[in-house]
Amino acid sequence: MATRDRGAQSYVVMLKLNNKYYILRHGEALSNVKNICSSFPETFENPLTGLGREMIKVSAEDLSKKNIDLIFASDILRTKQTAGIVAEKLNLPITFDTRLREINFGEFNGKTVEESEAYFQQESHRITQAFPEGENYEQLAERISDFLKSTEDKYKNKTILIVTHGFFWWILKSTINGISLVEAIKQDREIHTGESKELN
């Protein structure tokens, strides 16, 4: 079942899942150290740091106990490297999907996080107001929902790992639980670099 409530400036989708999901945020990357926004297309070389690689080795060890069947990942460098480390540990192939990319920062891609945050008077405006030439939260929620629905249509009773970015975690969680984005931004949304969480 899927519903959208535009009048309340929210995006609500509730789905009954046929698969089990884990989310893994990429390990620490150069952009995290420098506090720079980095989305597609990447404006600078943004690999995992040494610490970031070590983070993912620890997460990969934990995920090796979860009976993962499939790995899907964002095709941005830091997530590709993260997925590669995990895939080697789990001996599984990776399916890269552009729908799992970081939110599009548009004109703020490559600029500091402080600059991007200062563009909006308050975070709730980001639900429907996009970065110039970029995305808003509703647009990100739409492609997340599209990925989830197509995955659910194709697979049943699988344990699936999604290697992606920080925004993806809380928007996907709100999507599955039928929580509007208006309410979701008031909740605890943190997922640390290199951290994995069970979705359902």
SVG drawing of the C-alpha trace seen along z (x, -y; Angstrom):
<svg xmlns="http://www.w3.org/2000/svg" viewBox="-4 -32 49 49">
<polyline fill="none" stroke="black" stroke-width="0.4" points="0.0,0.0 1.3,-3.4 -0.1,-6.8 1.2,-10.3 0.0,-13.4 1.2,-16.5 -1.1,-18.9 0.7,-18.6 4.1,-18.9 4.9,-15.3 5.6,-12.1 4.1,-9.0 4.5,-5.5 3.7,-2.4 4.9,0.9 4.6,4.5 8.1,6.0 8.8,9.5 12.5,9.2 14.8,8.4 17.0,5.3 20.2,4.0 21.5,0.5 25.2,-0.2 26.4,-3.8 29.7,-4.2 32.9,-4.5 34.5,-7.8 35.5,-9.5 37.6,-12.6 34.4,-14.7 33.5,-13.7 36.8,-14.9 36.7,-18.1 32.9,-18.6 32.2,-19.0 29.0,-18.1 29.6,-15.4 27.0,-14.0 26.8,-12.9 28.6,-14.0 31.6,-13.9 33.6,-17.2 36.7,-15.8 38.4,-12.5 36.6,-11.4 37.8,-8.0 37.5,-6.3 40.1,-7.3 42.3,-4.7 40.0,-5.0 37.0,-4.6 38.3,-1.3 39.0,0.0 35.4,-0.9 34.0,1.1 36.2,4.1 34.6,4.2 31.1,3.8 31.8,6.5 32.8,8.9 29.4,8.3 27.5,8.5 29.1,11.8 26.9,13.3 23.6,12.0 23.2,14.4 23.1,11.7 21.9,12.8 22.2,9.7 24.2,6.4 22.9,3.2 25.0,0.1 25.2,-3.5 27.7,-4.0 29.5,-6.9 33.2,-6.3 32.9,-6.1 30.0,-3.6 31.6,-1.6 34.7,-1.2 32.6,-0.4 30.6,2.2 33.8,3.7 35.2,4.4 32.0,6.0 31.4,8.0 34.9,9.5 34.2,10.6 30.8,12.0 31.9,13.4 28.9,11.8 28.5,9.7 27.4,6.0 24.5,4.5 25.1,0.8 22.0,-1.4 21.8,-5.1 18.7,-5.4 20.8,-4.8 23.0,-7.8 23.4,-10.7 20.9,-13.5 21.8,-15.8 23.3,-18.9 23.1,-20.7 25.1,-24.0 26.3,-23.1 28.0,-20.0 31.6,-20.4 30.9,-23.3 30.9,-23.1 28.1,-21.6 27.8,-24.9 27.1,-26.7 24.5,-24.2 22.7,-24.4 22.7,-28.2 20.8,-28.1 17.6,-27.1 15.9,-29.1 14.9,-25.8 15.3,-22.1 11.6,-21.6 11.9,-23.8 14.1,-21.1 11.1,-18.7 9.8,-20.6 12.5,-23.1 15.4,-21.7 19.0,-22.9 19.5,-24.9 19.8,-22.3 19.5,-19.6 16.9,-17.7 14.6,-18.1 13.7,-15.4 10.5,-14.5 12.4,-13.8 14.9,-11.7 12.0,-9.8 10.5,-9.1 13.5,-7.4 14.1,-5.5 10.5,-4.3 10.9,-3.4 14.0,-1.3 12.3,0.4 9.1,1.3 11.1,2.7 13.3,4.7 10.2,6.1 8.6,7.0 11.6,8.9 12.7,10.7 11.0,12.7 12.4,13.9 15.9,12.6 18.2,10.8 19.4,7.7 22.2,5.2 21.9,1.7 25.2,-0.3 24.3,-4.0 24.4,-7.4 23.2,-9.1 20.1,-10.8 18.9,-7.4 18.7,-5.7 16.1,-7.9 14.0,-8.6 13.8,-4.9 12.9,-4.1 10.1,-6.8 8.9,-5.5 8.5,-1.9 6.9,-3.0 4.4,-5.4 5.8,-8.4 5.6,-11.7 8.8,-13.6 7.5,-16.4 7.4,-14.1 10.6,-12.2 12.8,-15.2 11.8,-15.6 13.0,-12.1 16.5,-10.6 17.9,-10.1 21.6,-9.5 23.5,-6.7 27.3,-7.1 29.8,-6.5 30.6,-2.8 27.5,-1.9 25.0,0.8 21.4,1.0 18.6,3.5 15.7,1.9 12.9,4.4"/>
</svg>
